[in-house]
Amino acid sequence: MENAASAMATWIGTLARTGVVRGADAHAGEAVAAYVVGAERIEELRAWLASQDDATVRRESLAAIEVCIWMASVDREVVEDERTLLREIVQASGLPEEDRNELLRATEDLPSLRSLQKRLTHPVLRELLLALAWELACADGRIVRAESDFYEGLSKKLEVDPKRAEEIRESVSSRV
């Protein structure tokens, strides 16, 4: 569980580094993000987010955090350390209080990912979330079928090319 908590902690840093959440320590996630997609693409995502209106940033942030909630829940066991980290991500999101409250409720009753590909539109953010999903799956030293299935389903839902999804999986596996 300690490894899973450590992996989840990098979510905060990665999402902060990209601008999806604010005010969190970005150092933990910088290495993961830069290794998987490259520093230039991270800057591309940050610039894109900075140029978007509030509604677009809100939509992308909500969708990204919903994916994080699902990643923590995929093995059907969300322990208190994971809940604490999810709360930190939600609180660091910079989202309005109403959205934060809804996301906190979603840690108990999972949100729908039905329209995810319409709400999470930036390709770099999509790839980062795949990387973070696989990092968490690897964190405890074993991959259960539900984690592998979730990763494959998420890559399809986010419309990441299967070859690229496999590259992301391999790059994360080699680092963890």
Summary of the structure (lengths in Angstrom):
residues: 176
radius of gyration: 14.5
end to end distance: 14.4
largest distance: 40.9
contacts: 564
relative contact order: 0.16
helix: 74%
strand: 0%
